[in-house]
Amino acid sequence: MPKRDLISIEDLSRADVELLLDTAESFLPVLERDIKKVPTLRGRTIINLFWEASTRTSSSFDLAAKRLSADTLALKASGSAVEKGETLKDTAITLSAYSPDIIVMRHPSAGACQTLSANTEASVINAGDGKHQHPTQCLLDLFSMRQNLGRDLDGLKVFIIGDILHSRVARSDIMGFQMLGMEVTLVAPPTLMPRGIEEMGVKVEYDLANLKDADVIYLLRIQKERIKAGAAYLPSLREYSQLWGISQARLGPKQRVMHPGPINRGVEIASDIADDDENLIAHQVFSGLAVRMAILYRTIVGYSDGAASGEVL
Amino acid sequence: MERTWCKPLPAAELLIKGGRVVDPESGVDAVQDVLVKKGKIVEVGKDLKAGKNTRVVDAAGMLVLPGFVDLHAHFRTPGREDEEDLATASAAAAAGGYVAAFGMANTEPVMDNASLLKGMARQAEADALIPVGFFAAVTKGLEGQELTEMGELGAAGAVAFSDDGMPLPTAAITRRALQYVKVSKRFIAVHAQDASLFKGGQMHEGPASARLGLTGIPDLCESLDVSRTLDIAAYEDAELHVCHVSTEKSLEAIARAKEAGVRVTVEATPHHLTLTDECVASLDPNLKMNPPLRAESDRKALVEALRSGLVDCVATDHAPHASEEKDVPYEEAPFGCIGLETAFSVLHKELVESRDLDLGTLVTRMSAAPARIAGLDAPAIAAGVTADLCVVDPAAVWTVSPETLQSRSWNSPWLGQELTGKVRLTVATGRVAWDDLA
């Protein structure tokens, strides 16, 4: 079986996505047991390379691998040979000497996964590369939607609001949401909307006038760096909050809020929403574990139904 | 005035038989024999006979073309001989059918003084398989502040002046350069780019950059600087050459300037004429160049401009990079790709065989037109001239790889791909510089 990478959501067909979500669902009972571990990937080696800060993604990948009984190894840029100037190619060659089955990587540069994959026999899973892609975030978002809003996501209207320009989550989500039949609208300040993004088949808006049409409101983090002199994307966080921030007052009764985290209270999301049980934000974190278990499992055993997860649990 | 140099090789004694000679300069497109004696073409015609000691080349099914001239290469010497030097660059050029090539000034140290230029000319006489020449910098150290000694550099044989790789940072220094260059009787070649719009850019700005999440370099980044520089050239009545034009907007500005009588010439690269920003989706660092691969509409406009002559010539912007520099994530890779050895193959296949361009026009844009801009005699296939020609097998299929390339670097957009059309023989200034017929 040739190795299978997950670098972009485009590496998956709709059937692959649905299989991954079904597989994740089948892992849920494991996570409710007292002993939350199955022997499925015993003897397999999974390396987590996080060349950029991460809480949710790195912890859930690490825990997912451990829940499946794989041996894991975690490396960060600080304290590794990267600080001594080792190139990604050489890191890949070095780590490949341990014959890992999977290397999970977060990296600040788009294209890093291609470089890694070209230099290792291991399957590469992208845990975020530059502003390019974050496919496992998209899959866990889909899983949370399916668990909370019903299995059929077809026709659902999603508004993604925030810094689209710098967001790898937005790019993966647009592709994944559309793959499952959802309609995507992007809302951002004009300075943070990538030119030409409408060719992805999304609606592009610059204010919240049509927010009432949304079934799901997906918020993106606004970083303080966007205000700095020389960047000048935004005049102030205050004005962002006034024009694009979401609070209960702007929300209809059936609209659900999602956010990949970490949130900026008082900027893109008001505390009254952040603290509200109706939002899906905590569920997204929960989904991360089951979905990443499914991704690790499918990457190793294959995407065919014949290798249904139930058989090995 | 000597503006190119190469090492002495034995003069060619050749009879090239039965090839299709295509030379728009001489008005020839016919199956002819070409007889070369002591490095000169002595006869072009039917059923020519070889004398003793004359090598006979069977060119049946092949094209016999005037040799190409590249106005824009990076020889990487002095300073980065791990990437290229005059021996490998000239071998790559010869393998691409080139009979002359010019290196840009962004070497280490920068080509900004006559003693360095004279030294490199001596180096070329030792190493170069085809005649090579050099651009000198417009500003000392390419820093955009002080002018170089253009008088002395021109007298030492600089083909022209360019800070290529860097834009001229202000209208004021651009103006001073366009004024002062007249002392050398040469011209300024500009790398047009608005630095503030370029900052952080990774690829052409458009739907592909939006989808890939790479910081965009808008077409405006080039066309604003092209327009500004053209206005200054018009104001100063100076001679200007626009390097590696890549956008439709720039072409519109150039068309207006040419109509108004501005003395401007223009080059376009094989990669901008055949590839687009959509190719970057692979995140292959060899597709990262500056200017970036543009939209399909820009590419089509470039092809039309090459056909009409609005774009005067093809230039490769051959930019070798060491594998360790390019074998990194796309966003971390330097800009640039090599192009000398693939230029004719890709343009013939993508533009001529698709009938967007006729072969004669392509030959003119790669040979006579750039030669004239450089101040060289246009290569021709006619009795009485020095042999500057190449023989191309248009059907030959070859794979671009470190093993097949003569360049010391292999950062080609077509690396690993099969190309159709291969240069089999190059005769430059009457000497065989490339021989792939054995």
Interface residues (C-beta under 8 A of the other chain):
Chain A: T87 L88 K89 H107 P108 S109 A110 G111 A112 Q114 T115 D129 G130 K131 H132 Q133 H166 S167 R168 R171 P194 R195 G196 I197 E199 M200
Chain B: Q202 E205 G206 P207 A208 S209 A210 R211 L212 G213 L214 T215 G216 P218 S282 L283 D284 P285 E324 D327 V328 P329 Y330 E331 E332 A333
